[in-house]
Every structure is written in C-alpha cells, then in structure tokens.
C-alpha cells in the first residue's frame, strides 16, 4: 500500500484489506463449487452507461452507505478491480465487498468492468472496436461516478485496489495517475504481466454483460 493521507478515512484501507483477503480465501477453498446466481446485496445498484473510451455500453456495480439517500453528505470512493475471467459482479455479489462496505457505512464502493483487458489502452484496435480500458476507468467511470453521486471528487477521497489482474490494474492506474488516487492496493497482483512482450495478451477480448440502466443518484 502507498502511504495514505489522513484526510481519507482509515476505514477505507481496512475495508480494502478485508475484502481482498476474503476473496483470496474463497478462491482457494472453492475448486469444486457449482456456480449459482448470487442474490443482490443490500445497497448494491447496477449502473449502465455509455463509455466513449471503449465505444460501447458498459456497467458497474456500486454500493452506497445506508443513509446515502437521506443525507447530503459526500463520501470517499474505493474502486475495486476484478481479476482475469471475471467481471464487475464478482466483488459485490459473490464475495464480501458489499457486506463490508455496508458495515463500514462511510464510503462508496465502485466495482467497474474491465473484461480481460488488463485495464490498459490497446496499442491497436481490430474491426474498429475501441479498447481504451485505462481511459474507461480513469476518465469515463470516475467522471460518471463523480457527476452522478455525492463523492469527495478529489485525490484525497479516492482509492483503487484489486486482485490478480485487478491488482495489476490498480498499480498500473495508480502509478500512472498519482494525481487521482491517494492510495493504491494490490493483492496477488499479476505484476509480472508488465514484463511480458507478448502484445497479443493486450488484445484479449474484453467482455461485458448488459445490465438495466440506472439513473443519477445525487
């Protein structure tokens, strides 16, 4: 973890550590489990919006504090990135992200979708499909969240973390955009991916499901 400014609540770091460790434990102890549809946790909403960076409709899950709709308070935001072969639903619905966020009740949790993109801007785009996944997160997702939700829209109110591919993405985005994040975290981050020269890995197909549209929540 990078040094955290005291302006950001200490519980934000605590939350990230709890969720990331829970994800590792569940991943290691469930090799024979049969996937089932996960219930929608309390406070979790799905947002669909158009992302110019990838030129398609995208979605993310967001978990709001219990009294969000009954107050005018602004909240810090943790962006939590998923791993390879996963999507935006895994942290909030299958793991413990929504549960811990609601228990802490003093932050907004955002769970973006990056497909298998490694959260990078592709060097080339096939068949006219844009694949600027770094821009999708740091420009489109964050701008949408800061515009439509009561966030602390500044570096001191924003952190990013992830697991595996998401851990790589969190370090990559956090180090490339230090003016945007006060803290970055990586658990089991696939950091060696940055050393590979096989550019075809950066052109992995990025997938995204299509949730129902959600309106603004100011």
C-alpha positions in Angstrom: 0.0 0.0 0.0 1.2 3.5 -0.6 1.1 6.0 2.2 -2.4 7.1 2.9 -3.2 10.7 3.6 -5.1 11.2 6.9 -7.9 13.0 5.0 -9.1 9.7 3.7 -10.8 7.6 6.4 -8.6 4.9 7.8 -11.5 2.5 7.5 -11.2 2.7 3.7 -7.9 0.8 3.9 -9.3 -1.6 6.4 -12.2 -2.4 4.1 -9.9 -3.0 1.1 -7.7 -5.4 3.1 -10.7 -7.3 4.5 -12.4 -7.7 1.1 -9.2 -8.7 -0.7 -8.3 -11.3 1.9 -11.8 -12.7 1.8 -11.6 -13.0 -2.0 -8.3 -14.9 -1.8 -9.7 -17.3 0.8 -12.8 -18.1 -1.1 -10.9 -18.5 -4.3 -8.5 -21.0 -2.7 -11.2 -23.1 -1.0 -13.8 -23.4 -3.7 -12.4 -25.5 -6.5 -15.4 -27.9 -6.7 -18.2 -25.5 -6.0 -21.0 -25.2 -8.5 -21.7 -21.6 -9.6 -25.2 -20.3 -8.6 -26.9 -17.0 -9.1 -25.9 -14.7 -6.2 -28.6 -12.5 -4.5 -28.3 -8.8 -4.8 -26.8 -7.5 -1.6 -28.4 -4.6 0.3 -27.3 -1.2 -1.0 -25.9 -2.6 -4.3 -27.1 -1.0 -7.5 -26.1 -1.7 -11.1 -25.4 1.2 -13.5 -25.3 1.1 -17.3 -23.8 4.0 -19.2 -22.0 4.7 -22.5 -18.2 4.8 -22.3 -16.6 6.7 -25.1 -13.2 5.2 -24.3 -14.4 1.7 -25.5 -17.3 3.0 -27.6 -20.0 0.7 -26.1 -22.5 0.4 -23.2 -20.7 -0.6 -20.0 -21.8 -1.2 -16.5 -20.5 -1.3 -12.9 -21.9 -2.2 -9.5 -22.0 0.5 -6.8 -22.6 0.1 -3.1 -23.9 3.1 -1.2 -24.0 3.8 2.5 -27.2 3.0 4.3 -28.2 6.7 4.8 -27.0 7.9 1.4 -30.4 8.9 0.1 -31.4 10.6 3.3 -28.4 12.9 3.7 -26.3 15.5 1.9 -23.0 14.0 3.0 -20.2 13.4 0.5 -18.2 10.1 0.7 -14.8 8.8 -0.3 -14.8 6.2 -3.0 -12.9 2.9 -3.4 -12.6 1.5 -6.9 -12.1 -2.3 -6.6 -11.0 -4.1 -9.8 -11.8 -7.7 -10.6 -9.5 -10.5 -11.8 -9.0 -12.2 -15.2 -12.0 -14.2 -16.5 -14.3 -12.2 -14.0 -16.4 -9.1 -14.3 -18.0 -6.3 -12.3 -20.3 -8.6 -10.4 -17.8 -10.8 -8.6 -16.8 -8.5 -5.7 -20.2 -7.3 -4.7 -22.3 -10.3 -5.3 -20.1 -13.4 -5.0 -17.6 -12.2 -2.5 -17.9 -9.9 0.6 -17.4 -6.4 -0.9 -20.9 -5.2 -0.5 -21.2 -6.6 3.0 -18.1 -4.9 4.3 -18.9 -1.6 2.6 -22.3 -1.5 4.2 -20.9 -2.4 7.6 -18.4 0.4 7.4 -21.1 2.7 6.1 -18.8 5.6 5.4 -17.7 5.1 1.8 -18.9 4.4 -1.7 -17.7 1.2 -3.3 -17.5 1.1 -7.1 -16.9 -2.2 -9.0 -16.0 -1.5 -12.6 -16.0 -3.9 -15.5 -12.8 -4.4 -17.5 -13.3 -7.8 -19.1 -9.9 -9.5 -19.7 -8.3 -6.2 -20.8 -5.7 -5.8 -18.0 -7.1 -2.3 -17.7 -4.7 -0.9 -20.4 -5.2 1.0 -23.6 -4.6 -1.3 -26.5 -1.9 -0.4 -29.0 -4.2 -1.4 -31.8 -7.9 -2.0 -32.3 -9.4 -4.6 -34.5 -12.5 -4.2 -36.6 -12.9 -0.6 -35.5 -13.7 -1.5 -31.8 -12.1 0.9 -29.4 -10.3 -0.8 -26.4 -9.0 2.1 -24.3 -9.6 0.4 -20.9 -7.3 2.6 -18.9 -9.3 5.6 -20.1 -12.5 3.7 -19.5 -11.7 3.6 -15.7 -9.8 6.9 -15.1 -11.9 9.1 -17.4 -15.3 7.5 -18.1 -16.2 5.5 -14.9 -14.7 8.0 -12.4 -16.3 11.0 -14.2 -19.7 9.3 -14.3 -19.5 8.5 -10.5 -18.3 11.9 -9.5 -21.0 13.5 -11.7 -23.9 11.4 -10.5 -23.1 10.6 -6.9 -22.1 12.7 -3.9 -18.4 11.8 -3.8 -15.3 13.5 -2.5 -14.2 14.3 -6.0 -10.5 14.8 -5.3 -7.4 12.7 -4.9 -7.8 12.6 -1.1 -11.2 11.0 -1.5 -10.3 8.3 -4.0 -8.5 4.9 -3.7 -8.1 2.0 -6.1 -7.3 -1.7 -5.4 -7.7 -5.1 -7.0 -7.0 -8.8 -7.1 -4.8 -10.6 -9.6 -5.4 -8.9 -12.9 -7.2 -6.2 -11.0 -4.1 -5.8 -8.7 -2.0 -5.2 -11.8 -4.6 -2.7 -13.0 -4.7 -0.9 -9.6 -0.9 -0.5 -9.5 -0.8 0.5 -13.2 -3.6 3.1 -13.0 -2.5 4.4 -9.6 1.1 4.9 -10.5 0.3 6.4 -13.9 -2.2 8.7 -12.4 -0.9 9.7 -8.9 -2.9 12.9 -9.0 -6.1 10.9 -8.9 -5.6 8.3 -6.1 -4.4 8.8 -2.5 -4.0 5.0 -2.1 -3.4 2.0 -4.3 -3.6 -1.7 -3.3 -2.8 -5.0 -4.9 -3.4 -8.5 -3.6 -1.9 -11.4 -5.5 -1.4 -8.8 -8.3 -0.2 -10.2 -11.6 2.6 -7.7 -11.7 4.8 -9.8 -13.9 2.3 -9.2 -16.7 4.1 -5.8 -17.2 7.3 -7.6 -18.1 5.8 -9.7 -20.9 6.4 -8.7 -24.5 3.6 -10.8 -26.0 1.4 -8.0 -27.2 -1.3 -10.4 -28.1 -2.2 -10.6 -24.4 -3.1 -6.9 -24.5 -5.6 -7.7 -27.2 -7.6 -10.2 -25.2 -11.2 -9.9 -25.9 -12.9 -7.7 -23.2 -16.4 -8.8 -22.3 -19.2 -7.0 -20.6 -22.8 -8.1 -19.7 -25.6 -5.6 -20.2 -27.5 -4.7 -17.0 -30.5 -2.5 -16.8 -29.9 1.3 -16.9 -29.7 3.2 -13.7 -30.4 6.9 -13.2 -28.4 9.5 -11.3 -28.5 9.5 -7.5 -27.5 12.9 -6.4 
